[in-house]
Amino acid sequence: MEIVSADFGGRRTRRRIIRWSLLVLGALVLFWLAPVLTNTYTEWLWFKFDARFPRIFWTILSTKLGLGLAFGVAFFVLVLGNVEVARRFARRTVWYEEERLARLRLAEVMEYFASRYLYLALVILAAVAAYGVGVSAADHWNQYLLFRHGVPFPNTDPIFHRNLGFYVFRLPFWRYLWQWTYLVLIAVFLVSAAAHYFDKAIRVLRGIPAFAPHVKTHLSVLLALILGVKAISYRIDSWMLLYSERGATFGASYTDVHAQLLAYTVLFFIALAAAAIVLVNIHFRGLWLPIAAIGFLAVSSLLLNVVYPAIIQRVQVEPNEFDREKTYIAYSIKFTREGYGLDRIDEQDMEDIEPLSARTVRENIASVENVRLWDYRPLLDTYQSQQALWFYYKFNAIDIDRYRIDGRYRQVMLAARELDLDSLFSGQGGQTQVERTWQNEHVFYTHGCGVVMSPVSDVIGSGLPNYVIKDIPPQSTFNLKVTQPRIYYGELTNNYVIVQTRENENDYPRKADEPAKTRYSGAGGVPIGSSLPRLATAARFRDVNIIISNIITKKSRILWGRNIDWRARHIAPFLAYDRDPYIVVGDDGRLYWIQDAYTTSAMYPYSEPYESASGSFNYVRNSVKVVTDAYDGTVTFYTADPEDPILKAYSRIFPGVFHPLEEMPAGLLSHIRYPEALFNTQTARLTIYHMTDPRAFYNRIEKWEIARESPKSVGPSGRRLVGGGSDTQGETMQAYYAVMVLPGQAQPEFLLMLPFTPQDRKNMVAWLAARCDGNEYGKLLLYNFPKTRQIWGPIQIEASIDQDESISEWITLRNQQGSAVVRGNLLVIPLGRSILYVEPIYLRAAQSPIPELKQVVVARSEGNNVTVAMQPTLWAALTAVLGQSVAAPASQQSAAGARAGPPQATTMPPPSGVSPEVRALVARANEQFQQALENQRKGDWAAYGQSLAKLRQTLSELEQKTRQ
């Protein structure tokens, strides 16, 4: 038969196709490469000039490029190398020539195109796949850096006795390397088999596959490599048993150690033997040896990996679970407590609980004067209404801190006054206030201005906060002054701005048509005076105005990445960050943001994982404090936990980035605080892992839960149901900061605290405190209440408040049309060996967005009895509930006087030792008298008469009680 030769257009057509293909491919590469190069260049400019961390940029970039190239090129070489081997050997086989002689014309056409373009298409596909593999490998840059620079942990695991650093630093990258190798070898095996098939070296004769000699050798070597890598996976799976969820608790269980581990060891040797058998079979005819080896491995895996452990679990473990598992439960308790830092908790018993007394209040006056009466939700509305001052300023969040005000250690609430572009251009009520032009958005309106600060317990006027820093420019009533109030970097600064142009910036509104002017003089921003940076930033932001604007000079700088949370994450993406940065006024008068950062890992053996919005982890340390200058954007990372091995590894990877905490300026060091996010994680774990005895842990007989309080809402109901359930279920309390004197201590300190109750019970069983000041920073104290006595929990106290007739009546009367009652969080404040319960109540008028603090509810418990009182001030409420006069300290007398106006008479408190019923009547009389005076001041004579009538009835009941 004559062999037909096909050209189909000749060389000219082939050249034209190749030329156009290369042109299209080049255009696609350029279209993809230009944005990548632009973004990389501008990132380098930002890291060098604005963030000022060029070493981090180069370390991460070089690691990504190195991994991407190494893994991508390795994939490309393995795929094409094996295809090339298949094609070279294919020419030696006789099958190809014999079969080609018998092909028809159509087959010749397909042969023609396949021989000339199939390989080119394969090269392109392999290159694209290699790029994807490289990009995926580059994403593992953090694992690789920790793999190279990991340091030892102070302890080892209890099963394999390896240092924990192996599991945290090395095992994650080993797992990725194994997965990559295994998948790539399978892909190479399939591509090579396809190449052999298309080259006619694999044929199916009478239903039986037939291989040319070189095919059998080639594929056998690849299959042996796959089985060898599979054997390695059994070793990795053995180490991963330390994260098993099979047993009574997290980590390797009895079945894992005594059955699953043995199975993996046996399977490791079986897989190696199967690999050897596949190689030996190269010298034999047929496929039965490799098929038998792989089949034996599959059956062994089913029996050893599934059946055998299930039998051990059912026969040996389940009938005697605690005895079998107690050793491994102890491991889980130990390592989980270590992973979350619970092993550092200092536990103390509070056995001698005493009823709250006036003497206890006087002895703990510093704690009482710092009771937080202002809830952050209504206070944010008050700040916005009273102190935003101009429609384009906004307070994003309320922060809690402590300062020395007039020589006293006071807890305060403060907020940064930031520029809000949405309000700037939309105005109020949907009316446009400022035209949205490029210069207004990026040149004229560039920054916020100052902060507002008020003590947490001060109330003035008709129920407003007592501002110690307020207005624009900021005015301070104590010795701390704000000398640089401008906020270029904050929580709402999400756009870029250009500074040091020919135009001045708007500073703050001095007059409606004549704002004060300023020029930025900080170190932040990227210089765009030369052509290339200017062109690159214009391309990055897709804004041609950056190129054509004539107000940009050689000294101009562009500031982007001004959101402090984004900024910190972008500089150091290897850390986890707290979602709540807080503003601080430094001793130098500048404004700083402090943000907590964490080192985390999901590979701490035997530690139960915690699921969060950002992912799962089972090891966490608050190892870094991030300080950002609100004016020039300078970011400084301070080491808060120098003993953390993960932070030590990052310090080796990025030398010079982390500074000792001792180098933090004293004016900022005194304001670091224990982060609420970490505290919430620890308290969630502590509800179970406070039990260190394996039997108690197994039985869960002492499981706790975070104390609950009644849900808060605005409006006539005063409550909202949780998930449609009963209101008595409540909602989980939030951790809260407090300035107080801890039991056994002499000085007040700033701390974070939260109470616990037994599971499905409402009485308090313990409370946890995290200390924030000085050398005591970071220490956790757990105070355990006696288990045999009733210690009233928050939701029980709120039930007593709801059941008080005078309080319920007061709330009901004011939850009418035109006003709404807002109930703040119930605070549990330990005072020495006693407990004080405080809940503020606010009133919001329909015509005013400003909530006002109107009443303070105070409760005390004595055995099974609870006494509740509500008064306009904390001190009046304490007087009512205790039956003894409690005078406000000097620091609050002026604020209380400013609030109350003319002196207010009070009914005589009853002497000590009277019955709870008499105390309650006295408290009610006090409240009704105060209400009558308030109605009198408002000129509401109808309400005034109703209050007097209620007062007469209460006094009559009191007279009857005292005569008995």
Buried (B, 14 or more C-beta within 10 A) or exposed (E): EEEEEEEEEEEEEBEEBEEEEEEEEEEEEEEEEEEEEBEEBBBBBBBBBBBBBBEBBEBBBEBBEBBBBBBBEBBBEBBBEBBEBBBEBBEEBEBBEEEEEEBEEEEBBEBBEEEEBBBEEBBEEBBEBBBEBBBBBBEBBBBBBBBBBBBEBEEBBBBBEBBBBBBBBBBBBBBBBBEBBBEBBBBBBEBBBBBBBBBBBBBEEEEEEEBBEBBBBBBBBBBBBBBBBBBBBBBBBBBBBBBBEBBBBBBBBBBBBBBBBBBBBBBBEBBBBBBBBBBBBBEEEEBEBBEEBBEBBEEBBEEBBEEBBEEBBEEBBEEEBEEBBBEBBBBBBBBBBBBBBBBEBEEEEBEEBEBBBBEBBEBBBBBBBBBBBBBBBBBBBBBBEBBBBBBBBBBBBBBBBBBEBEEBBBBBBBBBBBBBBEBBBBBEEEEEBBEEEBBBBBBBBBBBBBBBBBBBBBBBBBBBBBBBBBBBBBEBEBEBBBEBBBBBBBBBBEBBBBBBBEBBBBBBBEEEEEBBEBEBEBBBBBBBEEEEBBBBBBBBBEBEBBBEBEEBEEEBBBBBBBBBBBBBBBBBEBBBBBEBBBBBBBEEBBBBBBBBBBBBBBBBBBBBBBEBEEEEBBBBBBBBBBBBBBBBBBBBBBBBBEEBBBBBBBBBBBEEBBBEBEEBBEBBBBBBBBBBBBBBBBBBBBBBBBBEEBEBBBEEEBBBBBBBBBBBBBEBEBBEEBEEEEBBEBBBBEBBBBBBBBBEEEEBBBBBBBBBBBBEEBBBBBBBBBBBBEEBBBBBBBBBBEEEEBBBBBBBBBBBBBEBEBBEBBBEEBBEEEBBBBBBBBBBBBBBBBBBBBBBBBBBEEEEEBBBBBBBBBBBBBEEBBBBBBBBBBBBBBBBBBBBEBBBBEBBEEBBEBBBEEEEEBBEBBEEEBEEEBBBBBBBBBBBBBBBBBBBEEEEEEBBEBBBEBBEEBBEBBEEBEEE
